[in-house]
Amino acid sequence: MADNILIVDDESSIRESLAGILVDEGFETVAVESAEEIFSVLEEERINLVLLDIWMPGMDGIEALKRIKKQLPAIPVIMISGHGNIETAVQATKMGAFDFIEKPLSYDRVILGVKNGLHIAQLERENIILKQKDRPKPGFSGESEAITSVREYIKRVAPTDAWVLIRGEHGTGKELAAHMIHRLSPYSHKAMVEVNCAAIPDELIESELFGHEKGSFTGATSSRRGKFDQADGGIIFLDEIGDMSLKAQAKILRILEEHRFERVGGTRTIKINVRVLAATNKNLEEEIEKGNFRADLFWRLNVVPIHLPPLRERLEDIPMLVDSLMNDYVKKGYGKRVFSEEALQMLVSHNWPGNIRELKNFLERISIMTSENLITREQVEIFLSSRKIGFGEDLRKNNKVNRQEKQDHGLPELPEGISFKEAKILFERKFLRNKLSENSGNISQTAEQIGLERSHLHKKLKRLNLAN
């Protein structure tokens, strides 16, 4: 994909000359005549480098440089000026400019500066990737045949351009699988753009996915790039695709087939090249028969299907999962907890309808709410029962609190010195964990049960780090 260069100069002859030589060198260009136009372009276009004149009417290049570096520090900016001096060059360099070129422009010098700027930016991205690769990466723990097969499928498909449909029950780790594919793919240097299909209202789906032009509808005070535009040259992850409305499915299908679209209120066709990962907990074949999902979209997405097994089909992995997850909670400062053999056996014998998500919630709950380092079978039994009877009651049972106190508050014991805000967050986390467990991780059923809009509940789960 050709790099896109933004040219900012109030002289039309300079803009045209620079655009001409850059296009001849294989670059794409966007040209504007004022610094004020830069920021709408950065929102609308994929820009890899900026050529920025210093002396312009209105906002000058130095002020524009300051704003660019604040909003998008990774974009290299080359300053150009007909009135250059050492003081100005030093000031621009201190503010983050990559290079400083004086007018009249030497076009060989411009091309060399642009190529060097893009090369350094690429090296910085690669350096970040290498540092990330040195860190421990989350993955699927376990040695069962079921999860071993999943890891092998991911390793095989990730380096390709193939589209993947990830299927599995709530809480089985579909988002984790998508991140593993992204990390092992040729697009790992770019952020994966994630879309929660169930959380976008129909009236906003086009704007969210394809972007919009300024003034295209009430409230559109500026142009905006959509999710597909942001994912150009990389990966887009369409989570909960089975919950998307038929109207939205039709719009998704068109862009997946044609690889192009127009923004809401716009006439310019934008071409994209994206790799698509999708995930769902629903049986799409049944949804097709019911008329809830388009067959043509299913076959478009289902190039390489990956099925994530429920936890009940790989119970032998639980000891390894417990060890891995409990180490995570130690890092969070919850303290070291070890399960007795009888306690661990009880976890293995449990059905875990909420899958990995339920197990994670249980382990975090018991890490927070117990003070003993050794967790016994009796404690596991009490905390597993809290899925049905709630934290307050099982802890009162464990601590033999009298009946009157049971009627008074119904809350778990709280750490000393905790603030009201922290207590509220703790209660919300526990309340929502219990409700999700009661509904086997089904967000729609949970939202209906507790009287919240589904999208509002999803945002709250994200905020409380309960979303998987």
Phi, psi and omega per residue, in radians:
M1 nan 2.274 -3.102
A2 -1.196 2.468 3.056
D3 -1.231 2.543 -3.075
N4 -1.903 2.121 -3.067
I5 -1.876 2.249 3.072
L6 -1.655 2.139 3.120
I7 -1.831 2.180 -3.110
V8 -2.175 1.887 -3.137
D9 -2.769 2.437 -3.109
D10 -1.395 -0.136 3.106
E11 -1.688 2.076 -3.085
S12 -1.102 -0.597 -3.118
S13 -1.136 -0.672 3.098
I14 -1.149 -0.786 -3.141
R15 -1.026 -0.813 -3.091
E16 -1.164 -0.699 -3.129
S17 -1.161 -0.812 3.134
L18 -1.093 -0.762 3.133
A19 -1.053 -0.702 -3.117
G20 -1.101 -0.843 -3.099
I21 -1.237 -0.573 3.134
L22 -1.212 -0.721 3.097
V23 -1.104 -0.702 3.103
D24 -1.068 -0.479 3.136
E25 -1.533 0.043 3.073
G26 1.668 0.151 3.105
F27 -1.594 2.804 2.927
E28 -1.733 2.663 -3.095
T29 -2.378 2.646 2.938
V30 -2.287 2.310 -3.083
A31 -2.162 2.353 3.070
V32 -2.344 2.784 -3.035
E33 -1.796 -0.048 -3.132
S34 -2.482 2.700 3.129
A35 -1.172 -0.514 -3.123
E36 -1.081 -0.452 -3.102
E37 -1.416 -0.225 -3.037
I38 -1.012 -0.761 -2.880
F39 -1.361 -0.493 3.009
S40 -1.236 -0.614 3.095
V41 -1.131 -0.737 -3.138
L42 -1.114 -0.509 3.072
E43 -1.332 -0.584 -3.022
E44 -1.574 -0.543 -2.983
E45 -2.067 2.758 2.976
R46 -1.526 1.861 -3.082
I47 -1.931 2.301 -3.119
N48 -1.788 -0.411 -3.141
L49 -2.781 2.625 -3.133
V50 -2.101 2.264 2.933
L51 -1.746 2.007 -2.925
L52 -2.207 2.071 3.059
D53 -1.249 2.565 -3.122
I54 -1.497 -0.877 -3.005
W55 -1.660 1.820 3.127
M56 -2.442 2.687 3.053
P57 -1.086 2.627 -3.124
G58 1.322 -2.340 3.120
M59 -1.159 2.256 3.127
D60 -1.527 3.030 -3.046
G61 -1.172 -0.541 3.140
I62 -1.144 -0.786 3.108
E63 -1.140 -0.690 3.112
A64 -1.119 -0.702 3.102
L65 -1.036 -0.769 3.136
K66 -1.019 -0.764 -3.122
R67 -1.229 -0.684 3.125
I68 -1.071 -0.812 -3.097
K69 -1.178 -0.461 3.087
K70 -1.298 -0.702 -3.076
Q71 -1.476 -0.769 -3.062
L72 -2.378 1.318 -3.026
P73 -1.112 -0.349 -3.076
A74 -1.400 -0.259 -3.113
I75 -1.364 2.144 3.090
P76 -1.247 2.437 -3.138
V77 -2.167 2.180 3.073
I78 -1.858 2.129 -3.130
M79 -1.516 2.429 3.070
I80 -2.235 2.479 -3.061
S81 -2.732 2.514 3.055
G82 -1.616 -0.097 -3.122
H83 -2.240 0.808 -3.045
G84 -1.301 2.590 2.981
N85 -2.558 2.942 -3.054
I86 -1.073 -0.698 -3.108
E87 -1.076 -0.773 3.128
T88 -1.150 -0.729 3.137
A89 -1.094 -0.750 3.124
V90 -1.118 -0.741 3.135
Q91 -1.064 -0.795 -3.134
A92 -1.109 -0.702 -3.140
T93 -1.135 -0.742 3.114
K94 -1.093 -0.513 -3.123
M95 -1.493 -0.008 3.038
G96 1.963 0.059 3.104
A97 -1.115 2.455 -3.138
F98 -1.354 -0.655 -3.058
D99 -2.671 2.908 -3.133
F100 -2.411 2.094 -3.085
I101 -2.152 2.278 -3.118
E102 -1.580 2.630 2.993
K103 -1.528 2.670 -0.057
P104 -1.148 2.441 -2.988
L105 -1.297 2.352 2.911
S106 -1.558 1.998 -3.044
Y107 -1.155 -0.532 3.032
D108 -1.098 -0.671 3.125
R109 -1.168 -0.678 3.123
V110 -1.114 -0.842 -3.117
I111 -1.080 -0.743 3.120
L112 -1.085 -0.769 3.132
G113 -1.097 -0.736 3.138
V114 -1.113 -0.814 -3.120
K115 -1.128 -0.700 3.104
N116 -1.133 -0.728 3.132
G117 -1.078 -0.771 3.136
L118 -1.175 -0.654 -3.138
H119 -1.143 -0.783 3.132
I120 -1.120 -0.713 3.116
A121 -1.081 -0.686 3.109
Q122 -1.155 -0.720 3.104
L123 -1.091 -0.680 3.120
E124 -1.136 -0.701 3.088
R125 -1.115 -0.751 3.139
E126 -1.131 -0.628 3.111
N127 -1.110 -0.714 3.094
I128 -1.095 -0.733 -3.138
I129 -1.106 -0.762 3.137
L130 -1.091 -0.697 3.104
K131 -1.119 -0.684 3.126
Q132 -1.171 -0.625 -3.125
K133 -1.207 -0.401 3.111
D134 -1.322 -0.312 -3.122
R135 -1.468 2.657 3.058
P136 -1.044 2.355 -3.103
K137 -1.857 2.395 3.078
P138 -1.151 2.475 3.107
G139 -2.687 -2.996 3.138
F140 -1.538 1.984 3.109
S141 -1.387 2.587 3.083
G142 2.220 2.736 -3.135
E143 -2.148 0.216 3.115
S144 -1.142 2.747 3.128
E145 -1.053 -0.669 -3.091
A146 -1.089 -0.850 -3.061
I147 -1.381 -0.495 3.051
T148 -1.095 -0.710 3.102
S149 -1.096 -0.704 3.128
V150 -1.071 -0.801 3.138
R151 -1.070 -0.689 3.137
E152 -1.157 -0.738 3.098
Y153 -1.040 -0.765 -3.117
I154 -1.116 -0.777 -3.136
K155 -1.108 -0.558 -3.101
R156 -1.361 -0.699 -3.039
V157 -1.530 -0.470 -3.023
A158 -0.996 -0.763 -3.082
P159 -1.265 -0.092 -3.116
T160 -1.643 -3.115 3.058
D161 -1.720 0.092 -3.027
A162 -1.108 2.494 3.036
W163 -1.375 2.551 -3.031
V164 -2.257 2.364 3.027
L165 -1.932 1.976 -3.099
I166 -1.688 2.144 -3.054
R167 -2.152 2.583 3.131
G168 2.867 2.853 -3.133
E169 -1.173 2.933 3.029
H170 -0.978 2.374 3.017
G171 1.448 0.187 -3.115
T172 -1.577 -0.158 3.073
G173 1.784 0.604 -3.119
K174 -1.133 -0.708 3.118
E175 -1.149 -0.662 3.085
L176 -1.070 -0.727 3.116
A177 -1.080 -0.728 3.116
A178 -1.079 -0.728 -3.141
H179 -1.188 -0.589 3.094
M180 -1.159 -0.747 3.103
I181 -1.063 -0.796 3.138
H182 -1.052 -0.778 -3.081
R183 -1.121 -0.560 -3.104
L184 -1.668 0.075 -3.058
S185 -1.629 2.931 3.056
P186 -1.196 -0.139 -3.085
Y187 -1.801 0.301 -3.063
S188 -1.160 -0.300 3.131
H189 -1.331 -0.204 3.098
K190 -1.939 2.576 3.104
A191 -1.171 2.435 3.049
M192 -1.366 2.225 -3.141
V193 -1.520 2.116 -3.068
E194 -1.853 2.400 3.127
V195 -2.244 2.109 3.024
N196 -1.544 1.734 -3.010
C197 -1.083 -0.546 -3.084
A198 -1.331 -0.329 -3.022
A199 -1.626 -0.072 -3.089
I200 -1.730 2.080 3.089
P201 -1.090 2.623 -3.110
D202 -0.968 -0.663 -3.067
E203 -1.239 -0.251 -3.125
L204 -1.941 -0.021 -3.004
I205 -1.071 -0.754 -3.118
E206 -1.134 -0.799 3.140
S207 -1.094 -0.727 -3.103
E208 -1.164 -0.754 -3.056
L209 -1.470 -0.667 -3.007
F210 -1.941 -0.182 -3.110
G211 1.470 3.076 3.141
H212 -2.602 2.808 3.068
E213 -1.653 2.714 3.127
K214 -1.010 2.299 3.105
G215 1.406 0.103 -3.081
S216 -1.253 -0.378 3.048
F217 -2.761 2.937 -3.130
T218 -1.041 2.203 -3.124
G219 1.698 -0.174 3.116
A220 -1.463 1.362 -3.050
T221 -1.426 -0.192 3.078
S222 -2.664 2.816 3.090
S223 -1.254 2.685 -3.097
R224 -2.544 2.386 3.055
R225 -1.409 2.458 3.121
G226 -1.547 3.092 -3.074
K227 -1.086 -0.714 -3.137
F228 -1.156 -0.675 3.096
D229 -1.083 -0.757 3.141
Q230 -1.125 -0.527 -3.080
A231 -1.541 -0.012 -3.087
D232 -0.932 2.235 -3.121
G233 1.449 0.124 -3.114
G234 -2.499 -2.475 -3.055
I235 -2.095 2.402 2.969
I236 -2.007 2.352 -3.118
F237 -1.954 1.945 -3.134
L238 -1.661 1.607 -3.106
D239 -1.431 2.575 -3.141
E240 0.951 0.766 -3.120
I241 -1.072 -0.482 -3.131
G242 -1.219 -0.264 3.134
D243 -1.672 0.038 -3.127
M244 -1.342 2.478 -3.129
S245 -1.181 2.787 3.129
L246 -1.075 -0.630 3.113
K247 -1.082 -0.786 3.137
A248 -1.194 -0.631 3.113
Q249 -1.041 -0.704 3.141
A250 -1.090 -0.690 -3.129
K251 -1.236 -0.681 3.094
I252 -1.109 -0.772 -3.100
L253 -1.028 -0.722 -3.101
R254 -1.084 -0.796 -3.106
I255 -1.232 -0.567 3.116
L256 -1.194 -0.563 -3.127
E257 -1.432 -0.687 -3.009
E258 -1.712 -0.312 -3.112
H259 1.008 0.584 3.090
R260 -2.763 2.795 -3.103
F261 -2.869 2.985 2.995
E262 -2.096 2.504 3.067
R263 -1.207 2.754 3.071
V264 -1.053 2.190 -3.135
G265 1.426 0.048 -3.111
G266 -1.934 2.860 3.137
T267 -2.066 -0.255 -3.102
R268 -1.365 2.247 3.095
T269 -1.422 2.226 -3.126
I270 -1.887 2.161 3.125
K271 -1.646 2.459 -3.127
I272 -2.363 2.794 3.044
N273 -2.363 1.784 -3.094
V274 -2.247 2.619 2.966
R275 -1.692 2.358 -3.033
V276 -1.901 2.221 2.914
L277 -1.997 2.386 3.114
A278 -2.303 2.718 -3.129
A279 -2.503 2.587 3.088
T280 -2.748 2.633 3.026
N281 -1.733 -0.030 -3.061
K282 -1.637 2.728 3.009
N283 -1.436 1.717 -3.012
L284 -1.180 -0.527 3.086
E285 -1.076 -0.731 3.087
E286 -1.179 -0.667 3.121
E287 -1.129 -0.593 3.079
I288 -1.139 -0.776 3.128
E289 -1.097 -0.590 3.121
K290 -1.375 -0.162 -3.109
G291 1.467 0.281 -3.106
N292 -1.679 -0.202 -3.113
F293 -2.476 2.451 -3.092
R294 -1.338 2.260 3.130
A295 -1.133 -0.677 -3.115
D296 -1.153 -0.601 3.086
L297 -1.218 -0.685 3.117
F298 -1.030 -0.852 -3.103
W299 -1.208 -0.467 3.094
R300 -1.216 -0.666 -3.096
L301 -1.458 -0.537 -2.956
N302 -1.477 0.911 3.116
V303 -1.272 -0.951 3.052
V304 -2.178 1.849 3.106
P305 -1.464 2.417 3.031
I306 -2.196 2.133 -3.133
H307 -1.799 2.183 3.095
L308 -1.633 2.128 -3.071
P309 -1.256 2.554 3.023
P310 -1.182 2.770 -3.077
L311 -1.095 -0.551 -3.124
R312 -1.137 -0.297 3.119
E313 -1.638 0.009 3.088
R314 -2.528 0.866 -3.094
L315 -1.084 -0.424 3.128
E316 -1.155 -0.259 3.117
D317 -1.461 -0.161 -3.013
I318 -1.052 -0.768 3.112
P319 -0.977 -0.725 3.127
M320 -1.210 -0.693 3.097
L321 -1.093 -0.773 3.141
V322 -1.058 -0.785 -3.122
D323 -1.072 -0.772 -3.124
S324 -1.157 -0.807 -3.093
L325 -1.213 -0.675 3.141
M326 -1.158 -0.554 3.056
N327 -1.127 -0.635 3.080
D328 -1.088 -0.694 -3.110
Y329 -1.294 -0.475 3.028
V330 -1.105 -0.738 3.130
K331 -1.111 -0.465 3.106
K332 -1.423 -0.048 3.081
G333 1.589 0.293 -3.117
Y334 -1.396 -0.232 -3.087
G335 1.687 2.716 -3.114
K336 -1.382 2.191 3.097
R337 -2.166 2.390 3.127
V338 -2.189 2.357 3.135
F339 -1.568 2.382 3.003
S340 -1.187 2.863 -3.138
E341 -1.039 -0.728 3.137
E342 -1.151 -0.674 3.128
A343 -1.149 -0.736 3.140
L344 -1.144 -0.667 3.122
Q345 -1.121 -0.614 3.108
M346 -1.152 -0.658 3.074
L347 -1.110 -0.687 -3.131
V348 -1.174 -0.549 -3.102
S349 -1.466 -0.154 -3.139
H350 -1.337 2.654 -3.052
N351 -1.450 -0.446 3.119
W352 0.888 1.127 3.127
P353 -1.073 -0.441 3.109
G354 -1.567 0.082 3.050
N355 1.068 -2.561 -3.043
I356 -1.053 -0.635 -3.138
R357 -1.058 -0.755 3.130
E358 -1.141 -0.733 3.118
L359 -1.081 -0.776 3.118
K360 -1.042 -0.798 -3.138
N361 -1.093 -0.728 3.131
F362 -1.083 -0.821 -3.100
L363 -1.151 -0.672 3.090
E364 -1.159 -0.709 3.138
R365 -1.052 -0.837 -3.075
I366 -1.259 -0.494 3.082
S367 -1.177 -0.663 -3.113
I368 -1.348 -0.736 -2.902
M369 -1.652 -0.011 3.048
T370 -1.999 2.612 3.125
S371 -1.855 -0.328 -3.122
E372 -1.332 2.527 3.115
N373 -1.301 -0.600 3.134
L374 -1.691 2.106 -3.137
I375 -1.656 2.194 -3.052
T376 -1.665 2.971 3.086
R377 -1.074 -0.675 -3.123
E378 -1.109 -0.711 3.114
Q379 -1.158 -0.708 3.088
V380 -1.046 -0.757 3.139
E381 -1.052 -0.756 -3.138
I382 -1.122 -0.809 -3.061
F383 -1.309 -0.503 3.016
L384 -1.162 -0.636 3.136
S385 -1.216 -0.337 -3.135
S386 -1.149 -0.263 3.024
R387 -1.027 -0.517 -3.062
K388 -1.830 -0.680 -3.008
I389 -1.811 -0.141 3.053
G390 1.616 2.732 -3.068
F391 -1.056 -0.859 -3.034
G392 -0.936 -0.799 -3.023
E393 -1.279 -0.706 -3.095
D394 -1.236 -0.562 3.108
L395 -1.267 -0.611 3.084
R396 -1.149 -0.626 3.091
K397 -1.116 -0.766 -3.108
N398 -1.148 -0.630 -3.072
N399 -1.767 0.118 3.076
K400 0.940 0.835 3.099
V401 -1.362 2.504 -3.044
N402 -1.224 2.828 -3.059
R403 -1.070 -0.638 -3.118
Q404 -1.100 -0.742 3.127
E405 -1.144 -0.584 3.105
K406 -1.058 -0.654 -3.121
Q407 -1.359 -0.391 -3.006
D408 -1.295 -0.834 -2.969
H409 -2.239 -0.650 3.132
G410 1.112 0.405 -3.128
L411 -1.954 2.758 3.055
P412 -1.242 2.804 3.035
E413 -1.121 2.446 -3.085
L414 -1.980 2.580 3.103
P415 -1.060 2.603 3.114
E416 -1.142 2.503 3.071
G417 1.385 0.115 -3.127
I418 -1.238 2.475 3.132
S419 -1.426 2.906 3.109
F420 -1.067 -0.736 -3.125
K421 -1.093 -0.758 3.130
E422 -1.147 -0.670 3.118
A423 -1.141 -0.695 3.133
K424 -1.097 -0.769 3.131
I425 -1.102 -0.742 3.135
L426 -1.067 -0.764 3.130
F427 -1.127 -0.792 -3.127
E428 -1.039 -0.744 3.133
R429 -1.046 -0.789 -3.095
K430 -1.233 -0.702 3.130
F431 -1.080 -0.812 -3.081
L432 -1.246 -0.605 3.058
R433 -1.036 -0.809 -3.132
N434 -1.070 -0.795 -3.106
K435 -1.141 -0.687 3.084
L436 -1.110 -0.704 3.113
S437 -1.116 -0.723 3.122
E438 -1.055 -0.540 -3.107
N439 -1.831 0.382 3.092
S440 0.943 0.614 3.091
G441 1.422 0.071 -3.106
N442 -1.361 1.948 -3.064
I443 -1.184 -0.689 -3.122
S444 -1.094 -0.813 3.127
Q445 -1.131 -0.698 3.130
T446 -1.106 -0.773 -3.141
A447 -1.051 -0.750 3.133
E448 -1.133 -0.695 -3.097
Q449 -1.153 -0.683 -3.064
I450 -1.718 0.053 3.027
G451 1.356 0.589 3.078
L452 -2.046 2.661 2.981
E453 -1.155 2.515 -3.078
R454 -1.024 -0.769 -3.128
S455 -1.122 -0.635 3.127
H456 -1.168 -0.729 3.115
L457 -1.115 -0.719 -3.136
H458 -1.064 -0.769 3.130
K459 -1.101 -0.689 -3.135
K460 -1.154 -0.699 3.111
L461 -1.109 -0.683 3.087
K462 -1.096 -0.796 -3.099
R463 -1.094 -0.612 -3.103
L464 -1.606 0.144 3.131
N465 1.049 0.627 3.114
L466 -1.839 -0.187 -3.126
A467 -1.349 2.494 -3.129
N468 -1.800 nan nan
